[in-house]
């Protein structure tokens, strides 16, 4: 479900409520919740290393391991591993754990627990004592082993008051109590701790219902992921006071994997608790705890493109979610040789012309009043308080393995940082490291004890363009789900084959992230096999048949040449239209290579102020091509438009892309993908009615139209004398009334006094383009069965010709 489908009817000034956020988390997790026995979960949590070939292994084991293909970008999406292939450190501590269990059970800890009572707060003090007693027993039993543990000083405290920092526009959360470092209870507690602040490590939730408890615990996991989006998992402890049962809750990008309930009144439940607590005390490095050892708050180590740590100059985009892609985008700067490992300093860093036009910042601030009216609708927050969403609107995937949502459950909350999508980190409301969660949220009291960054292993990337000192680049990381065992991930090859073409940023390289050598950053260990339904914990009553396959996700990274700024911040209509032309050619270039983007959105179509040199645009036009005349006409139009190798508009991203060579042969009947606010009406209808539908280039060209319409409506250049009509239009287009907004744009005369100067100028172009698209759609309505690469390429040809003819009318001055 798209966030946009939850919009309200009138402005509100309050942040997203906890009840709304919990409801959103239920929808995000539904169908992807699992439970394992405590023994297995202890192994999954334990520090571990891949098993090496030894003489103790059987011949079958050796043959199996020897014949396994190496993990590469081409096969990472396959269920690549099981816990049986790892040596788990907790298994070597059996005697020490038994001693800790004996010590704990002999203390009769169940006496610390409050008898059944409906007031959950009555249970807090006794449960804290229970858990801290368990921790002390673990430390006594494990002895010297604990001295090397990074969490050796953990302690539980009751904390039934708000955290110091909220997350992405929601109310600050109030965990019942939390596990932090130190012997004294802190005065304040953070999800992302500032310097010398205390950061929570393992929050705890107490409820009398598992469904309510999990929904609340998921909001804590969301905060932990927001604090560190590259972490593999987030651990929360839940206690059902009516059942006197506890679960360890491991949230990961594919959902939730929990322990089976530990009955704390029983000896076995108490022993299982000690086993799980002991597993956490085996963590001797950040990598053991699932944190990236190759990236921290200020630097990332990508040795394939540069031999020293690379500075993180800005944090461009962050998508808040538990289950989903959780995309994170960094703007990185290659340091100069004089200081190869130095930390980037914002004051000394040169301005980047491709991040945002400084000349527009003041105008963005002037439009803040109009933006905030919409941003405050049900659950929204002003952009000055919210984390920016580069794509702005939530991605929606029809793939059965992916809930691709990624932010607060209201469309207006998504507009924070979208209406003024300039990606520069400045006081106009975009995220900085000083007043919002840092990009890597390991609290500094832990991170300061860590050794320097270690290298990230990347399995032999097929194409690498090295960076040089002083260069800037964009690093995008996201947790990508496979689409089935017969599906090959498309984005790496799309970027490699299309990078540097006109309208597509240059591609440096892609990689599968590894936290340790031979330990890929995935969630696969926390999932059952595809056929193991015994591990399913159908907590929220999902239809199991529709969510059958566990959601395997891997952390995939791409380094591209430059960032850009939103079309919303175009300095004038002509610049906006020219950027749209160039981006269309970039999309068409992908189609020429056999790829279809399928997620054209305001965050995936960017522009720059100063043109960037790209490859010249050309079309492969074989003599027998069925659409040869169309392609010749496209080239003629490009000549009239003076298309050279200087490009100002780009299409980025490729998470949802498909390769036509394999798309029509895969085991599906057509997927629905995209970002809700920019999907074609045909796609939205198919999604709402759960119908199969082939997402074709016609749908992507409609998405381009809705991107342009969005940019024109949200442009800060619109400064009407009476803003009421424009504000209402913005509310419609950002919510569930896009059809009304489009009808108004295409059918009603708009004046600068009522709607603003840019929208008045752009309206005739939008009207002509929309008419051309509807005629084109009518032409193809009887060809819906033509599901082939040839048929889709023909649609790409005709769609581009339709757009260029309209753009030509408004860009080329007629000769007198």
Buried (B, 14 or more C-beta within 10 A) or exposed (E): BBBBBBBBEEBBEEBBBBEBBBBBBBBBBBBBBBBBEBBBBBBBBBBBBEBEEEEEBEEEBEEEBEEEEEBBBBBBBBBBBEBEBBBBBBBEBEEBBBBBBEBBBEBEBBEBBBEEEEEBEBBBEBBBBBBBBBBBBBBBBBEEBBEEBBBBBBBBBBBEEBBBBBBBBBBBBBBBBBBBBEEEBBEEBBBBBBEEBBBBBBBBBBBBEBEBBBBBBBBBBBBBBBBBBBBBBBBBBBBBBBBBBBBBBBBBBBBBBBBBBBBBEBEEBBBBBBBBBBBBBBBBBBBBBBBBBBBBBBBBBBBBBBEBBBBBBBBBBBBBBBBBBBBBBBBBBBBEEEEBEBEBEEEEBEEBBBBBBEEBBEBBBEBBEBBBBBBBBBBBBBBBBBBBBBBBBBBBBBBBBBBBBBBBBBBBBBBBBBBBBBBBBBEBBBBBBEEBBBBBBBBBBBBEEBEEBBBBBBBEBEBBBEBEBEBBBBBBBBBBBBBBEEBBBBBBBBBBBBBBBBBBBBBBBBBBBBBBEBBBBBBBBBBBEEEEEEBBBBBBEBEEEEBBBBBBBBBBBBBBBBBBBBBBBBBEBEBBBBBBBBBBBBBBBBBBBBBBBBBBBBBBBBBBBEBBEBBEBEBEBEEEBEBBEBBEBBBEBBEEBEBEEEBBBBBBBBBBBBBBEBBBEBEBEBBBBBBBBBBBBBBBEBBEEEEEBBBBBBBBBBBBBBBBBBBBBBBBBBBBEEBEBBBBBBBBBBBBBBEBBBEBBBEEEBBBEBBBBBBBBBBEBBBBBBEBBEEBBEEBEEEEEBBEBEBBBBBBBBBBBBBBBBBBEBBEEEEE
